[in-house]
Amino acid sequence: MKRWLVALLMICWLVGFLNADVLVDQNSNIQIERLGPAAVELELGAELLQKYLPRVLGRQGLEGTGAAVKFELEARAAAVSQLSASAVKDLGEIDGFAITIQSQPHAAIHIRGLTVVGVCMGIIDFLEKQAGITWLFPGELGVVIPPANRLVLREGEVTSKPAVISRVYSGIQGTVNLKFRQKYATEGKPLHGEKYFFEMDDVMKSYRLHPLLTCSHNMINIFPVKETKEKYPDLFPMKPDGTRHVPPEPVPGVKPGGPSQCWHPCYTNPKAAEIAIDKAKAQFSKGALIFSLGINDGRRVQCQCEECRKVGWPESYYQFVAKVAEAVKDQYPPRLIGVLIYGDVRQPTKPLKLPENVYAHVATGKFSEWAPRAWHIGRYNYFYGAGFWIPSFPLKAMQLEAKRAKEYGIKGFSAEVYPVWAFDAPKLYIHSRQLWNPGADVNALLERYCAAAFGKGGPAMARFYRQWTKRWDYLADGAGPEMPCLVDLGVWRNSQSQFMLAQAKDFAVSEACIEEARKLVTTGPETKRLEMVETHFAYAKLLFEFTDITQSVFSEGGQPDPVKVLTTLNEKAAKAAQVERAIQSHEEWRLCTKEPERTAGWTIENEIRSAGLTVLFRLREGSQWTEKDRAALPPSLKPYGAEILQTRPVTLTPRKDGTWYATAHNHLPMETTKTENGFQCKTIAEKAGPDAEEEDVIKKQWAFAVGAYQKQGDGRILLDFAVEARGRNGVLGIGIDNPWVSIESDGLPVNISLVFDSHGGAQKRRLVAEPVSPGSTTWKTGSIIRCTVLWTPRPGDSACEAVISAGSMQLEPEGAPN
C-alpha cells in the first residue's frame, strides 16, 4: 500500500476516534447514576430521563440487553441555599449546566450543574436537542416525541447558562405533586423553595423558569398592620393634620390587598430601617438570595411628618433602602436587597445611585433613567393572554425587548402571562428561549414550534401567527432606548377596543392559513392541535363580526336594513354560544391556566343587546312603524315595542375623581363643562412629559361624569345616549356603566370607539341601552350611571372635543292595555 494512502487512513481513523459516536438504541442498557452531595435529590432529574427516554426509543424501560450507556447526574448542592457565598460569585452559574458526551472508557453522558434545578435544565436541554422532544403546552397533547428509535450522540462538551438569571411567568398554575411535596418540599428541606420548578408541568420546565430574584410588594409583610398597630404605631404615615393614617387590618380568609396595603411607613423613623434590617438578616440566614423592599400596591398614603417632608419624596424611601442595604452588605455577593421601581417611587431623584447590593426591578420606570443608577437591574412586564380575544403576539416588541435586555444586562425578568394556549403557546415558547439567549432567532423558533405542532401544516400556521404580529408592531415603535411593553394595557380586557384594532384582512388571511394547514396535517395529535387553534379563532372571528355590526349600528345613520341586522345578530349569537360550548368541552385546552375572563371590559353581549335596541328604536321613530311591526317582533324584543310613557333628560355631572385614570401618571383630566342634559369635554394641548411612554404626543386624557335615573312603576326603562365629537389623530373611547348591575341580562357596561385620522372631522354616535332588567336589585327604583371618556392620542397634531348627553325612556308595563 502506498505510503500516502496509509497516512490518509491513519488520519481518518484518528478523526473518527476523536469524534466517536455514542449510540443509544432499543437494545442499549441505560443506567442512571447520581453523584455528589445532592445524589438523593437528583432522583427528580433521573425521573425525567426515565419518563421520556423509553418513549423516544420506542421501548418500555431503560434496561436492555445491549451495550451499557450511563447517564451521570451530578450537582454540587441540592439548592442555592446550600452553596457557600464563594461558590456563587456569578449568579448566572446557578442555573448553568454542562453536558459531556464521551465514548471512552465507557459510553457516558455526564450532566452536571451547581444545583439540582441546574442539572434538570441540562436534562431538558438534552431531551430537546439530542432526543428531539418539543413541549408545546401542558398535557399529553402538547408533547411531541419523534419516533427516533436510536440516538447518535457526538462526543464533546456543551456548557450553557442563562443571560437573564431570574425568569418568572405568573398566571400558570402548577400541578399538585404530592410525592414531591412529601419528600422534598417540606419545611427545612433544601428543595422546599423549588416548588415553582418541580410542581409545574414539563412544558414550564422546558421554559427553564426559575424565580431567583423575586421582588414584589413586600412592605406589608415587613410592617404588618396588626403588628405595627400594637408595637410601632409611630411608623404609620402622618397626615397633613398631624394625625396618623391607620389602615384597616386584612380580613381573614380574604385575598390580601385593598386599603390594608395602601400606605407607606414613615421611612425617616430609624425604627423602620431597624425592623427591615432584622427581617432581611433572618431571611438571608435561611438561604434567601434576595430580600424585597418592594412598596405596597394601591393608592399609597405617604408620610407627611416634618422629617419626611424635609427629606422629600421619594428620597426618604431610597435613603431607607440605602440604610438597609448598608447593614447587610457583608452578605453580598450573592445576596441582594430588592426594590420595585413602580408607582410613586418610579422617578429617581437626580443624584441617586443605588448601593451595589441593591437589585432594581423596573415595572413602570424608565430603563434609560435607572440603568445608570443601579448595579443590578430587572424588568417587570405584562404579557397577557387571558383578557385578549384576538392573538396577542407582539413579535417585534419581543425582538426589541431581547435586544434591550442584552444592552442593559438585565438580570431578572417577570411577567404576568395567564396564557390562552391556542394563541399564546408559541409566543411563550419563543420568549422563554430569548430569556436564556437574547440572540435567539425568533422566526426560526416560530417555524420550529409550528413544525412540531402541525407537521406539514407548520408553514401555514407560522403565517397565521405572523399575521397577528402586525397588529402589535406599534408596541415597539418609538420606544427609543426604553424596554417595550409586551401588551397594550389600554386594550387589555376591553373586548370592543381589541376588535376595533383588528382588521377584516387579519381574519381572511388567518382563515386561509388554517384551511391550508387542515389539508396538510397527517397525524391525530396534529389535527387536534389545529382544532384547538381553529375553534378559538372561530370564536374571535364571530366576536369581531359582532363588534363590526354594533359599532356600525351606533354610527350616525345606522344600518339601512334594521330587520336584517336583528336577524344577523341573533344568528351569530347562537353560533357564538355553540363555539364557546365547544371550547369549554375541551379541558385539555385549558390545563394549568385560568378560565376565559368575563370582566368589566367584556362588553360584547351588552353591545349586542344595545345594538338591537338601537335598531329597534330607530325603526320605531321612522314613519313606517305600525302595529303590525310591533306584533312581528321576536319574543325577546316584544317588551320594547310597548308605548313610551315618558321621556326625561338624565343629568350627567362631570367629576374630578372616581376613575383610576385620575391617579395615573401619564393621564390628564380634560376640560369639562356641564350642558343642559350632559357634559362637554375638550383635550388640553399639553405634551407628554419625560415619564410617559412617548414624548412626541399630548398626554392621554380623560373625562368622567356621573348621573342618575329614577323609575316609576313596573315598565322597563331605557337610556338613550348621544355623542357628537370632533377630533384628529387619536381614538375617543367612551364607556358607560352602571356600578349596581347584578345579573347577566343587565345591559351595561357598553363601550364605543371613535377613530380620527390626521384629516380630522366630526362623528356622531347614538345608542340605546337597558341599564337593568327584571330581577336586578334596582329594577323598581333606578340607579347610578357612569360615563368615562378616554382620549388616546396618536403622534402628530392631536385634539378632540365631544358633547355627551343622555335621556331616559320609560315604557308601559308588559301586559298593560294599549
Number of C-alpha atoms within 10 A of each C-alpha: 5 6 7 9 10 11 11 11 11 12 12 12 13 12 11 11 13 14 15 19 18 20 16 21 22 22 17 19 17 24 16 20 14 19 15 14 13 20 18 13 21 24 16 18 24 20 12 15 19 17 12 16 21 18 16 22 23 16 15 12 16 19 15 17 10 13 15 18 22 17 20 18 27 25 25 20 22 25 23 26 18 15 16 12 14 9 16 16 13 11 21 16 18 26 26 21 26 20 22 16 21 21 20 11 6 12 20 21 23 21 27 26 26 24 27 30 31 29 30 30 27 28 25 24 19 17 20 15 11 13 23 17 21 22 25 25 28 22 16 11 17 22 18 17 19 15 13 15 17 16 17 14 18 17 20 15 13 12 13 19 20 22 19 22 25 25 24 22 23 15 17 18 17 17 14 13 14 11 10 16 16 9 12 21 20 13 10 10 12 19 23 16 21 18 18 17 19 24 20 19 21 20 19 26 19 22 24 25 24 23 18 22 26 25 26 18 17 20 19 22 14 19 19 15 20 14 12 17 17 8 9 14 16 15 23 24 25 22 14 11 8 11 12 17 18 17 18 14 15 17 10 7 6 7 8 13 14 14 17 19 26 18 23 23 25 24 24 22 16 12 14 19 21 15 13 23 21 14 15 23 17 13 14 17 12 11 18 19 21 21 27 25 25 24 26 24 21 14 16 17 18 22 25 20 19 13 14 21 14 12 13 13 18 17 22 19 20 19 17 20 23 18 16 24 26 15 15 18 17 11 17 16 17 19 23 25 28 26 26 27 26 19 19 16 19 18 19 19 13 9 8 14 16 21 19 18 24 27 27 28 30 24 19 21 24 20 21 13 15 23 18 13 19 20 16 22 25 31 24 22 20 19 25 24 26 23 23 23 26 23 23 26 27 25 25 19 23 24 21 20 23 22 16 18 23 16 11 19 16 22 25 28 25 23 18 16 20 23 28 24 25 21 23 21 19 22 23 21 23 22 21 19 19 25 27 21 17 24 14 16 13 20 14 11 18 23 18 19 23 22 18 23 28 25 20 18 25 24 18 23 29 20 19 21 23 17 18 22 18 15 19 21 15 16 19 21 13 14 15 11 14 18 25 23 21 22 20 16 13 11 17 19 22 20 24 27 19 22 22 17 12 16 12 12 10 15 20 11 15 22 17 15 21 21 16 16 23 20 11 17 20 14 10 10 18 25 19 15 18 21 15 19 16 18 16 22 22 17 21 20 22 16 22 25 15 24 25 16 19 27 22 15 26 25 18 14 12 20 17 10 10 18 14 11 19 20 13 13 19 15 11 15 17 10 15 19 12 12 19 14 11 14 18 13 10 11 8 17 22 19 19 21 19 14 13 17 13 12 11 14 19 21 23 20 20 21 28 24 23 26 28 25 23 23 24 22 18 19 17 15 10 9 7 8 14 12 8 8 12 17 11 12 16 11 9 7 16 13 18 24 20 20 17 16 12 11 15 14 16 22 21 24 19 23 13 13 13 13 16 10 20 17 13 11 15 18 20 22 22 23 15 22 13 16 15 10 16 24 21 20 22 22 25 18 13 12 14 18 15 11 14 19 21 19 14 15 21 27 27 25 24 27 27 26 24 20 18 15 20 15 17 11 13 15 24 24 29 24 22 21 19 18 22 16 20 18 25 22 21 23 21 24 18 20 18 20 20 21 13 17 21 14 13 12 17 22 24 26 24 26 24 24 20 21 15 23 13 14 8 17 12 14 16 16 21 23 27 27 26 21 30 26 20 14 12 16 15 18 20 19 12 17 19 16 22 20 22 19 24 23 28 22 22 21 14 13 15 24 22 25 20 21 19 23 21 21 19 22 22 23 21 22 18 15 9 9 8 6
